[in-house]
Amino acid sequence: MLQSMIRVEKLCKSVPTTEGVLEILRDVDLEIDAADTVAIVGASGSGKSTLLGLMAGLDAASSGDVFLSGHSLASMDEEARAILRGQLVGFVFQSFQLLPSLTALENVMLPIELKGEKSAREKALQLLDRVGLAERAHHYPNQLSGGEQQRVAIGRAFATEAKILFADEPTGNLDTATGAKIVELLFDLNKEFATTLVLVTHEDRLAQRCGRIVRLVSGVVSSDEKSSHEDEKKCVR
């Protein structure tokens, strides 16, 4: 039997407040195979970004566990989780998260260099060309538009050929036209690299591009279904 790329078991997250304990996630179970594309949707406050952060090892669960390519996050400390992220995971954030003191090229080169690869510059230039920014390689983030910054972020996410890509509202800070272009780029590259994609979105149109849609209501999985969109097949394994 093939091992899942991501397995979530009885995952819970709660935080203390002045009014008592707030349960953000309750007994979440989820299994995602290699090259699957999964959208996590739900109302504001439903726990979708928290779930993404826990699956990515950016935060520790209150109970339960997440397995990334068979590795238990619950058994790891923060340093070990960071090492595993560097080996397996890429990110695309709503706020881009580019380092302002680095050029577009240097931002894409950074994760490649951290993995110890010698061809970082060449590989980063190829990715910037792939996302349509070869001519902007030496510009800093504040010299780029929002759409251009997100293109750099996508190039950086695929730079290390990570097995898993987590995207948190990747079009949230973009206008509709620019967001549509970013979506096409994201799914084209995801198909090209055969990455396991998990994204959080409030946009139904973006969610329908994925093979599965997981809906959260008040921290609980209320549904986990295949996408009903029949016109878009290129994101489905």
N, C-alpha and C positions, 0 to 999 in steps of 0.2 A: 504494500500500500504506500502510495506516494505521500511524503511529508508535506504538510501545509506550509506555505511561506509565512503566514501569520495565523496564530491561534490564540484566541482570547478565552479565558476560562474563569467564570464566576467573578468578573472584575467589578470591584466596588471602589468608589472614591467619595469620601466625606470630609468635611472641614468643620471645625468648631466656629460658631458665631455667638454673638451676645444673646441670641434667642435660642441657643441650643445647637445641636449638630445638624448640619445641612448635608443631605445625601445628594450628591451630584450624579453619580452612576450607581446602579444597583444590579448586581448579578448579570452582567453582560457576557454573553457567549457569542463567539463569532469565529468563523474559519474562512480563510482566504487563501486560495491556491496561487501558485506562481503564474504570473502574467494576467491574473484577474484584474478587472477595473471595477472599483467599488466606490459609490458615492454615499456619504453619510449626511443625511438631511434631518431637519427638525427645526422647531421654532427656537427663537433666541432663548438661551437658558436651558435648553434640553440636554446639554452635556456633550454635544458633538465635538467641539474643539478640545474639551477635556479628554474625551475618548481618543482622539487623534494623538494628543500629547502623551498619553499613557502608552499607546501602541508604539509610538516612536521612542519611548524611553526617556522623554524629556521631563517626566514627573514620575513619582512612585505611587503605586496604588495603595489604598487602605487595606485591601485584601484581594485575593484572586491573583491571576498571573497572566502574562503575555509571553508568548514564545515567538521569536523571530528566527525563521529558518532553523527551528529546533532549540534555540537558546532561550533559557528561562530568564526573563528580566527580573523577576522577584528574587532570584538568587544572587543578583549582582548589586554592587554598590554604584554610586554615581560615576566613578571613574571607569569601571568596567562597562557600564552602559554606553558611555561616551566612545569608548574604543569600538564597541560593536556597531554603534551608529556610523562611525567612520568607515567601517568595513561594508555595511549593508545598505545604508539609508541615504537618500537625497531629499531635500526639502524645497518647496516653493511656498512662500508666505504672501499674505495679502499686502503686507507693508514692504515687500521686496527683500529687506534685511541685507542690503549690500553694504560693504564697508566703505564709508565715504572717502577715506584717505587712499583708496586703491582705485586704479583705473578699471574699466570694464574687463580688460584682458587680465589684470592682476586678480580681480575677484573670481574669475573663472579658473585661473591657474591655481589659486590657493588650495582647494581641496585635493587637487592632483598632486601638488607638492607635498601636502601633509601625508599622502599615502606613499611618498618616496619614489614616485615615478620620475624618470629623467626627461621625458618628452613633454613636460607640462606646457611649455609655451606653444609648441606646435599643435598639440591637442586642443588647447584653449582657443587658438586662432581658428582651427577647423570648426569648432563648435560655434564661435561667434559668427563665422561665415554661414553656418547652417541656420542660425536664428536671424540672419539678415543684418548683422551689425559689424561686419568686417571693417567698414570704414569708420566705425565709432570705437574701435578697440582701445584707443588711448584717451578717451574721454572719461571724466569722473562722473559718478552718479548724479551730482547736482547739475551736470551739463546734459543730462539725458531726460527725455520725457518719461512719464509713468510707464507707458507701453514698452519703451526701450529698456527701462530698468527691469521690468518683468521678463523681458527677453534675455537679458543678462542672467537673471536669477534662474531661468529655465536652463540656460546653457550650463550654469554652475551645477545645477541639480543633476544633470546627466554627465557631468565631467568625469566622474569616477566610475561610470557604468554601474551604479548602485542597483541592487536587486529589487529594492523597494523605494517608491517615491511617495512621500506624503505631501499633499497640497492643501493648504488652509485658505479657503476663499480666494483662489488665485486671480479672480477677476474683480474682486471686491472694490478695489481702488481705481478701476478703469472705466472709461465710458463704454457704451454698448458696442460701438464699432470696433474699438481697440480690443475690448474683451473678447469679441468673437474671433479676432485674429489670433489672440493668445491661446484660446481654446483649441483652435485648429493646430497650432504649433505644438501645444502640449500633447495632444493625442497622436499627432504624426510622429513625434519623437518617441513617445511611449511605445507605439507599435514597432518602430524601428529598433528600439533597444530591448523589446520584450520585457519591460519592467512591470512589476506589480504596482498598480496605482491605487492609492486610497486618498480620496479628496473629500473635504468638507465644503458644502455649498448650500446657499439658500435659493439658488437659481435652478428651477425645475429643468430648464432646457439643457443646462450643463450636466445635471444629474442623469438625464436620459441618455447622455452620450456614453455612460458607463454600462457595463454588463449587469451590474446589480445595484440596487438601491436599498440601503439600510436606513430605516426611519427610527429616530429616537423620540420618545415622549416622556418628559420628566425623568430622564436618566435611565429609562428602560427601553429595550428594543421592542418596538411595537410591530414592525414588519421587516422582512428581509426577502426581497423578491427580485426576480430578473427584470431588467428594464423592458417596458412595453413598447419602446420606440423601435419600429421595424425598419426605418429608413437609414439608420446609422449603425453599421456593423463593424466599422474598422477599429473600435475600441474593445471589441469582444474577442477573447482568445479563440 
